[in-house]
Amino acid sequence: MSDIPSRISLREVGPRDGLQNEDPVPTPAKIALIDRLGHTGVSRIEAVSFVRPDAIPQMADADEVWAGVARVPTVRYSALAPNLRGARRALDAGFTEVEVVVSASDTHNRKNVNRSTEQSLDEIAVVIDEAHQRGATCQVIVSTAWGCPYEGDVPVDRVLWAAGRAVADGADSVSFGDTTGMATPRRVRDLVGGFRFRHPDTPLNLHFHNTRGTGLANVLAALELGVDDFDASVGGLGGCPYAPGATGNIATEELVHMERIVGRELPSQVLRAGPRTRTIPA
């Protein structure tokens, strides 16, 4: 067990993962959200994803959103893509950090992008090469890393195989996504430990959903293994259109105005209870 890191790196994924499971949000509101997030002190924001509009209509305005963002020089912005076509759109739009996603679960991958996991990994090798040729980095996100709504538990060896392919093909970093909120601290230790043993020098990000209330416990388990890079979403927004029942990400507690943007109360406990240091006026 490593010493718990004294600092972590947090990527705010609310504008992309947070909004993709909501009713479509107007483009100006998305731009306003990203602009406000850029001034909260977060250093990394996942801004948009480049996907087929008929597949995820909530992200159909990715180009317009990105064109309208008042970019903060100290913030690193990234875009997610499910395939080579989407990655090229992200690179053409000027992104220098691209995330490409593949599901460890073959069934989920077919539901998501209509191809097998292995076929997606073959294409991801091309994405990595093209990103590097164009001066960008490429992170490979292995989703359904702890479970699939169609297959149930996903074996650790299956996830490590997918991640290993990405590392061998030159991925700059790897992320494990708990798409369905099926991770538990013990299973986090199993997967992260296995990955660290095989790829000790590859940067690792973790993306937890709080579907069953274990999100922060999973973060603690990962911290105890030395992981210091996590995703979180403003107000706990999020979900997955291809993972029935998957609720929001672990929450970053900023920007209460988001309740007005999406038109519903957000699940974040801190939004309800306030910060730990808040006291009742005498």
Buried (B, 14 or more C-beta within 10 A) or exposed (E): EEEBBEEBBBBBBBBBBBBBBBEBBEBEBBBBBBBBBBEEEBEBBBBBBBBBEEBBBBBBBBBEBBEBBEBBEEBBBBBBBBBBBBBBBBBEBEBBBBBBBBBBBBBBBBBBBEBBBEBBBEBBBEBBEBBEEBEBBBBBBBBBBBBBBBBEEBEBEBBBBBBBBBBEBBBBBBBBBBBBBBBBBEBBBBBBEBBBEEBEEBBBBBBBBBBEEBBEBBBEBBBBBBBBBBBBBBBBBBBBBBBEEBBBBBBBBBBEEBBEBBEEEBBBBBBEEEEEEEEEEE
